[in-house]
Amino acid sequence: MENKKVLLSVKDLHVKFRVRGRILTAIRGISLDFYENESVAIVGESGSGKSVFTKTFAGMLDGNGYIDQGSIIFNDPDLADTSVAYTNHAKQVVADYTKKLNDYAKYELGAATYREMEALKAERKARSGLTTEEREALTVKIEDLSFRRTELFNQRQTVDSKQEKDRYKEMGAQIAQMDAEIKELRKQEAAAIAAHKASANADTAYAAEYEKKMSALKEQYAKEIAGKVTEATKTRNERIAKEIYLSVGRYSYVKRMRLLSKLLAAVKEAMMIGVDLDDEDQINAVFDKVAFRVRYLDETEEKLHGVCVLNLAKIKYGKDWNQIRGGKIATVFQDPMTSLNPIITIGKQITSVILKHQNCTEAEARERALVLMKKVGIPNAESRFDDYPFQYSGGMRQRIVIAIALSCQPKILICDEPTTALDVTIQAQILKLIKDLQKEFGYTIVFITHDLGVVANVADRVAVLYAGQVVELGTAEEVFYDPRHPYTWALLSSLPQLAQRNTKLYSITGTPPSLYNKIVGDAFAPRNPHALKLDTLKEPPMFQITETHFAKTWLLDPRAPKIEKPEVIQNIHEKLMNACNL
């Protein structure tokens, strides 16, 4: 993989959903790189986070979902290259912002003292409020009661108040009781805060010590920020001013002016707390609060030129997704019956996407659509162009969905279980089509599936997901023939092809953990027959087995007992060959 370019780099991604007053953490710290022209399979049980993970690449999370932390860096030179007109107005803005940044740069000289002052304020505030343990305990109780109250309320809505009067009344009383308990907990919270505040105010010795320390720090801070800014810092500030203007160049005038002020304020705050603005990662994080950063490269009299750092996890401008979704990252969904509009012709559905993302006429779009229809194996494309979806079979509809996804030649093709709704004989044709077209178009495939047999046919690498984490990652050969995580063992043991006559098909006992709750230790431990005591106490790190093979299990720790993989998946290659009569 060293010679391949990283196309998409995911780092420490956390995705959460607001569900009925509670927070569900669907993705818990995934880090994974995707390379150009490779095929990566994402496998795992339902609910493991496969679809949610890939939806973050195209901005397709449901309305109640959000990226809590982490980055998704998309390395696309076409989108990254950015130029804005360097008009007299732009030059004036850059000059004004450079002057302001030079004034703000004095705060950097006293950043260490400023952090001490903020820490002292935070300590005082903490003494006047609840402790972390008290706050967490009350929050858990209130959230649990609120969730149960919502569930009961929804259930009560399904009860006929006339036919089941007693039950309806009883449920109403239970809801009222929960409301009273929540109100009481709120009172307890307010009383505890008031008690802490009164205690802190009564501690005159602490108050005097606080004032003494704060006065000394303020005096020291005033002396530090009175210093002079170096010429090197002024040069850096001019570059940052140009990057601020470059970063908002794609917005409308009104929005641009608003974002310019926000970016200036973000950089000022960063200077005050001592962020290293010469460090690429740190300055990217500062810009990401407002708009992703465009790194300054060069300029002419007419233009400022830079390269954009595309962090898909931080996109806040809807129009940015219009350039990425469909044009650069496309998706093939699992059910062709619902992926196509039943009242619009097949040809119109393909050409509309081409016209939206490519600069061409309707006639050119039609020609391109016909070429694509032929490439995906639609016979008599010209005569089938104006047909409606109901006139196509399931396999042909899925071919059209693939044609639509490829109409703008994306860099990444996400295949979300594209063969699930199809007959097994058609599945093989669709898989072959996707792989054949990859050779021609050179896209990266991200393949989501439950079927490990499909993985063997399409994947270069496999990422095994469980409870929102990657628990094993390696080449297809490594994951199939040398799996190391007990969950991967269980998935492979469940292959129907390995079942022997007169024996039960293996199934994984138990159910995945609730992602509403904080998971302690290894999430798979309650279902793992080989679990260690440590698995219930501490989350395992990702152990490296080879240059390309990693697994997140304490069994790989040198101190762990040696446990052989289940007998059913030993010599798995030979067993699969025998099962298929090969």
N, C-alpha and C positions, 0 to 999 in steps of 0.2 A: 504493500500500500504506500510505501515511501515515495514511489515515482508518480503516484496519482494525486491529482489536485483535489483538495477538500472543497466540495461544493456547498455543503450545508454543515455547520458545526453547532451542535446543541450542547450547552453547558449548564449543569445544575438546574434543570428546568423543574419548576413546581407549578402545577395547575390545580386550581380550586374551583368549586361550584357552591353557590348559595342555594341550599335546598331546604325549604320550609323552616327558615330561621336558623338553620345549622350550616356549618361549613364542611364540605366533603373534599378531601384532598385526593384527586384522581391520579396525578402524576407527582412522584416524590423524589426529586433530585436526579433526573435522568441526564446523563452526559453521553453523547454519541456523535461521531462524525460520519458523514455520507460522502463518498467519493464520486467523481465523474464516471459515468458509464458503467456503474456496478449495479448489482441487484441485491437489495437487503430485504430479508424476510423478517417481519415482526410477528412473533407467535406467542400464544398464551390463551388461557381460558377466557370466556366471556367476562367482561368486567375488569380485566387486567390492565386496561388503559391503552390498548393498541390504537383504536380509532381516535380517541381524545388526543393522544400524542401526535398523530399525523395531522389532525385538524388544526393544530397550532401553526403548522407550516404555511397554511393558506388562509389564516384568519377566519376559520369556519367554526369556532367554538360557539356553543349555544349562548343566548343572551345572559344567562346566569353564571357563565363560566368566565374565568379570567386567569391570566398568567401572574402568579404571585411573585415569583422571582426567577432569575436565570436569563440566558440569552440564546437567541437562534440567529447566528450570523450566516447570511446568504451571500456567497462569493460569486456574484455575477457581474462581469466587467461592463456589459451593456447598460445595466441599470445603475451601476456604481458611478460611471463616468458622468460628471455634472458640470455644467457651465451656466453662468448667469451673466447678463449684460452688465458691464461695468460703466454705467452712466455717471453723469456728474452727481446725480442724487446719491447713487450707490457709493461713490467716492467720498461724498460728504458724510454719509452714515458711518462708513468705515473709519474715517478720521475722527468723528465725534466719539465713537465707541472705543477707539484706541486711547483717546485722552481719558475717558472714564475708567477704562481698565488699568491705565497707569496710576490713576488715583486710588483705585481699589487694591492695587498690588501692594500698597503699604500695609494692608491688613495681613499679608502673608508673613511679614516680619514679626508679627506678634501672634501667629497662629497657635503656637504651643501654649502660650498664656491664656489665649481665648478659650482653648479647649479645657484648661483647668478651671476657668470661671464657669463654663457651662456644666462641667462635672460637679462643681460645688453647688450650683443651683439645682441640679437634678437630685443631688443627695438630700438637700433641704426639702424639696418637693416630695421625695420618697418618704421622708420622716413624717410628713403631714398627711400621707395617704395610706392606703392599704399596702401590706407587704405583697410580694409576688405570689406567695403561697395562698394568702387570704383571697386575693383577687381571683386566682385560678379556681379555687374551691367554689367560690360564689358563682363564678361564670359558668362552671360545669353544671351546677345545680339549676341555675336559671335556664340555661340552654336546654337541658334535659326536660325540664318541666314544660318549657315552651313548645318543644318538639312533640311531646306526648299530648299536650293540649291541642295542637294543630291536627294531629292524627285523629284524636277523638272527635274534634269538631267536624272534620271531613267525613268521618264514619257516621256521625249523627245526621249529616245531610242526606244520607242514603236511607235513613229510617223513616217509615211512614208514620207521621205524628198522629194520625187518626187510628190506624190499625194497631200500632204498637205504642200506645200512650205511655204505659209504665216505663218501658225501656227508653223512650225518648226523654221522659222526665228525669229518669235516673242519670242518663248521660249528661243532661243539662246541669244537674246537680254536681256531677263530677267535674265538669268544665268550670263551674263557679268555684268549686273547692280549689282547683288548680290555679285559677286567677287569684284567689285569696293567698295561696301559698307563694305565688310569684311576687305579689304585692308585699308580703311580709319579708321576703328575701331582699327586696329593694330597700325596705325600711332598715333591715339589718345592715345592709351595705352602707346606707347613708349615715346610720348611727356609728358604725365602725370608723368611717372616714372622719366624722365630727370628733370622735374620741381621740383619734390619732392627731388631728389638728390641734385640739385643745392641749394635748400632752406636749406637742412640739412648741406651742406658744408659751407654755408654762416653764419650759426649760430655758431659763434666762442665761445660764452659763453657755449653752450651745449657741444661742442667738448672738451673744457677745463675741464668741469665738468666730462665728460665721462672718459677722460684720468686719472683724479685724482682718481675717484672711481675704475677704472680698475687696476691702479697701486697698490692701497691699497689692493684690493682683491687678486692680484697675490702674493703680499708679504705675506699676511695671508695664502694663499694656500700653498706656499712653506714651511712655518713653520709647517703646519698641516701634510703634507705628509712626513715630515722627522721623524715622530714618529715611534714607534715600533709596530709590529704586534703581537697580543697575541697568545699563544699556542692553544687556542680554535679555533682561525681563521685558524691557520696552519692545524689543524686536519680537519676542514671543507674543506679547499682547497684541501687536499689530497683526500677526498671523491669526490669532484667535478671533480678532474682530472680523477679519476676512472670512474665517470659517463660520462665524455666526451669520454673516450675510449669505454665504453660499448655502447654508443649511436650511434657510427659509425661502430660497429663490423660487421653488416650485409652487408656493402658495399664492393665493390672491393677495392683492395689495393690502386690504384691511387686515386680513389674517396675518400677513407677513409682518406688518407693523406691530401687531399684538405679540407675536412670537419673538420678535427681536428684543422687546423689553423683557420677556420671560427668560430668554436665554442669557441676557446680560445679568439679570438678577441671579440666575443659577450659577453663573461663573463667579459673581461677587461672593455668594455664599460659600462656594468651593474655596475661594481665596481665603476667606475668614477662618475656615476650619483647617486650612493647610493641605488641601488636596494637591498632589503632585501633577500639575497641568502639563508637564513634559512627558508623562507616562500615558501611552496610548489608551490602555484599558481604563485608567482613571478619568481621563478627559472624555472618553466615549460615554462613561456612566453619567457624567455631569450633563452632557447634551441630551442623553436619552430621556431625561426627565421631561423634556419639552419636545424635541424633534431629533431624529437620528443625525449624527454628525457627518458633515462633508469635510474631509481633510483637504486642506489647501495644498495645491501642487504648483501652479504657476499662474501667470496673468499676462494679458496684452492690454493695450489701450482700451480695447472694446470689451474684453471678457475676463471674468475670474474663472479659473478652472480648478476643479478638485475631484476627489474620488469619495464616494459615499460609503459609509460603514452601515450596511443594511442589517439591522438587528430586528428581525421579524417579531420578536417578543415585545418590542417597544413602539410599534407603529400606532400612531394616534390619529392619523389623517386617512379617512376612508378612501380617498382617491389613490393613495399609494398602493392599496390592495388591488385596485383595478389593473395596475401594471404587472402585478405579480401573479394574482390568481387567474388561471387560464392561460396567460401568456408565458409565464415562467414555471409555474407549478400547477399541474392539472391533476384531476382525480377521476378515476373510474370506480363508480359505486357498484355495490353487490347486486342490486336488483334492476335490470334494464327495463322492467315493466314500469317502474316509477321514476327512472332517470330521464325519460323522454316525455315531452309534452304531447298528449294524445291528440290535440286538435291543431297541431302545426305539422306541416310536412317534414319529412326527413331532411330533404335538401335545405329547406329554410332554417332548420335547427343547426345545421353545420355552417351554412354561410353567415348566419347572424353572428356567430362567434368569430369567424374570420374577419368580418367587416368591423367588429368592435375592436379587435386587437391589431389588425394589420391595415396598412394604408393601401387600399385597392378598391377597384370598382366592383359593382355587383356581378358583372360578367366575369371578371377575374376570380372573384370569390367562388362563383359557380364552377369554373374550371378546376380550381384547387380542390373544391369539395368532391368533384367527380374523381379526381386523381386519388384522393384519400379513400373514397368508397371502394375503388378498385384495389387499392393496396390492402385494405382490411378484408378483401375477399367477397364483396357484394357482386353477384353476377348481374349482367345487364344494368350497370349502374345508371346509364342515361335514362332508361325506361323506369327504373325504380326511384329516381330522384324525387319525384313529386308524390310518392306514396306516403301514407300515414303509418305511424308505428304499429297499429293493429294489423297491418298487412304483412308485417315481418314476423318471423319466428323469434323465439327467445334468444337463440344463438346469434341471429342476424342483428337483433336489436342491440346486443352487447357489442357486436362489431361496430355498429354505428356510434355507440357511446365511446368506444375507443377512438374512432375517427374524430369525434368532436374534441376529445381530450388532446389529440395529437395535432389538431388543426393549426395551432400556433407554434408547433415544434417546441414544447416546453423542455426545460432542463431536468425537471423532476416529474415523474409520473407515479402518483400514489394509486395503487390498486387495492381498494378496500373489499377484499373477498369477492373478486369479480366473477368467480365461477360457482358460487354457492347456489344460485337459483337455476343453474343449468344442468342438463342431462350429462352424465359422466362422459359420454362419447364426445359431447360438444366441449366439455371442460378442457380436454387435452388439446383441441384445436385452438381454443382461445389462449391457452398458456403458450402454445407454440407461436401464435400470431404476435403476442406481446413481446416474446423474446426475439423473434425475427425482425420486428419493427425496431427494436432497440439497436440492432446492428446497423440499421439504415439511418435512424435519426440520432443515435448516440445519447439517449436520455438515461437518467438514473432511475431505476425502479425501486420503489418502496412498497413491498408486498405484504399486506395484512392477511393473515389466514389462521384458521384452526387446524387445517389439514397439513400434517407434517409430510405427507406424500407429495403435496404440491410444492412444499419447500425444497425438497430434493431436486425437483425439476427446474426451478427458476432462480434459486438463490446462490449468490457467491458467498454472502455472509448471513448469519442468523443471529437475531437478538431475541432472547427469551424474556418476556415480561411477566412479572407477577406482582400484584398489589401496587401497580404504578411505578415499579422499578425494573431496571434491566438486571436480571439475576445471572444471566450467562450470555456471552457474546463470543462468536468465533466464526470461522469459515464453516460452510455447510458440512464438509467432511469431519471437521473437529467436533461439531455439535452432535452429529449423527453417530459417529464411530468412537468418539472419546468424550462423551458428556461427563461433566463433573458436578453439576448441581443436582441435588435430590429431586427438585421440581422437574428438571429436564429428563431425569430418569423416569419419573412418573408419566410425563407426557409421551415419551417414546414407548413405555410399557403399555400404553393405552392404544397403540396402533392395532387396528383389527387384523392386519396381515400377520401379526405375531401370535394371534390366538390359536391354540391347538384344539383339535377335535375333542369334544366332551369336556372342555374346560371353560370356566367363566372368563369373559372378557375383563381385563383389569380396569378398574376405575379408581380415581383418586378419592380417598375418604375425606369427609369434612367439606367445608365450604371456605371460600376466601374470606379474609378478615373484613370487618366493617371499616370503611375508609373515613367514617365520621370521627372515629376515635384515633388518638395518638398510638402508633404501633411501637411497642418496645421490643427490641431484639430482632430476630429474623422473622419476617411476616409469615414464612412458610412453616415455621416450627410446629404449630399445633397439628399440622397434617403430615409432618415428616416423621416416618418411623425410625429414622436415623438421627433425630434431633439430639443435640448435646444440651447440657444444662446452660451453657453459655449462650445458646441460641435464644433462650427466653429472657436473657438479661441485657445483651449488647448486640447492636446491629453489626453484622460482619462487614469487613471491607471488601473491595473488589480485588481478588487475588489474580495475579498474572501467571498463566500456565505456559504459554508460548508467546511469541511476538504478536500473534493475532487472536489468542484464546484467553478469555477472562471468565471468572466465575465468582459469585458473591456468596460464599459459604464458608463457615468455620471448619468444615471438613478438610479444607486445603491448608489450614494452619499446620506447620510442622509438628506442633505438639498434639494435634488431634489424632484419635485412633484411626487406623487404616480400615476403611470400609469399602468393600467391593460393590460395584454397581449390580443391580438385580440380574439374576440369571437370564431372565427373559430377553434382555437387551445385550447380553454378551454374544459376540459373533453375530451382531445384528445384520451385517451385510449378507452373510451366508443364509441366514434365516429368511430374509426378504427375497433373496434370489430363489430359494426353494418354494416360498409361498406363491411366487409369481411364475413358477415353472420355467425359470430362465437358466 
